[in-house]
């Protein structure tokens, strides 16, 4: 089991996908806790990456076709979560 803690901005630190079968316990900033599957958090991570790419005018693979200096494709370390979200 992986234990994560929500920060004051409502996000958890997640820089990569978790194994789909792992259980992740999140301690929310309001004092509640919840257990979620790795698959569910991977879906949230993918949504955060898609929003990042859309906001930064990147294509589906994370490339800016106009800029030749690509430092980091995803650029997502924080994934927004809320207490009581679907498992």
VMD Tcl script that draws the C-alpha trace (Angstrom):
set ca {
  {0.00 0.00 0.00}
  {1.20 3.51 -0.86}
  {0.37 6.38 1.50}
  {0.02 9.91 0.11}
  {-0.96 13.20 1.70}
  {-2.95 15.97 0.03}
  {-1.26 19.37 0.16}
  {-2.93 22.68 0.97}
  {-3.65 23.30 -2.74}
  {-5.67 20.07 -3.00}
  {-3.08 18.02 -4.90}
  {-1.00 14.90 -4.36}
  {2.52 14.44 -5.66}
  {2.52 11.89 -8.46}
  {5.19 12.01 -11.16}
  {4.40 8.70 -12.84}
  {1.82 5.94 -13.13}
  {1.31 3.55 -10.25}
  {0.74 -0.19 -10.85}
  {-2.98 -0.68 -11.53}
  {-3.42 -3.29 -8.80}
  {-1.80 -1.30 -5.96}
  {-3.92 0.31 -3.25}
  {-3.17 3.96 -2.50}
  {-4.30 5.58 0.75}
  {-4.73 9.36 0.60}
  {-4.89 11.52 3.72}
  {-6.91 14.58 2.71}
  {-6.30 18.02 4.19}
  {-9.76 18.03 5.83}
  {-8.76 15.06 8.01}
  {-10.52 12.29 6.08}
  {-8.81 9.38 4.38}
  {-9.65 7.31 1.35}
  {-8.31 4.26 -0.43}
  {-8.09 4.22 -4.21}
  {-6.76 1.82 -6.78}
  {-3.69 2.63 -8.80}
  {-5.84 2.48 -11.92}
  {-8.10 5.30 -10.64}
  {-5.15 7.54 -9.77}
  {-3.57 6.79 -13.14}
  {-6.76 8.09 -14.78}
  {-6.50 11.31 -12.75}
  {-2.82 11.62 -13.69}
  {-3.67 11.20 -17.38}
  {-6.31 13.94 -17.08}
  {-3.77 16.27 -15.45}
  {-1.24 15.56 -18.22}
  {-3.87 16.22 -20.90}
  {-4.81 19.53 -19.27}
  {-1.12 20.50 -19.04}
  {-0.54 19.70 -22.71}
  {-3.65 21.60 -23.78}
  {-2.70 24.62 -21.70}
  {0.82 24.68 -23.12}
  {-0.11 24.05 -26.78}
  {1.58 20.64 -26.94}
  {0.50 17.78 -29.15}
  {-0.74 14.38 -27.92}
  {2.81 13.10 -27.40}
  {3.92 16.18 -25.48}
  {5.87 17.89 -28.23}
  {5.78 21.54 -29.14}
  {6.35 21.25 -32.87}
  {7.59 24.85 -33.08}
  {10.14 24.74 -30.25}
  {13.32 22.69 -30.63}
  {14.28 22.95 -26.93}
  {12.10 20.38 -25.18}
  {13.08 19.90 -21.56}
  {10.23 17.84 -20.17}
  {7.27 16.36 -21.99}
  {4.79 15.86 -19.17}
  {5.68 18.55 -16.68}
  {3.11 17.22 -14.21}
  {4.06 16.37 -10.63}
  {0.88 17.41 -8.84}
  {-2.49 15.77 -9.45}
  {-5.62 17.44 -8.05}
  {-7.80 15.23 -5.82}
  {-10.85 15.87 -3.66}
  {-12.19 14.09 -0.60}
  {-15.08 11.79 -1.45}
  {-14.14 11.26 -5.10}
  {-15.18 8.02 -6.77}
  {-12.87 5.07 -6.00}
}
mol new
graphics top color blue
foreach p $ca { graphics top sphere $p radius 0.5 }
foreach p [lrange $ca 0 end-1] q [lrange $ca 1 end] { graphics top cylinder $p $q radius 0.2 }
display resetview
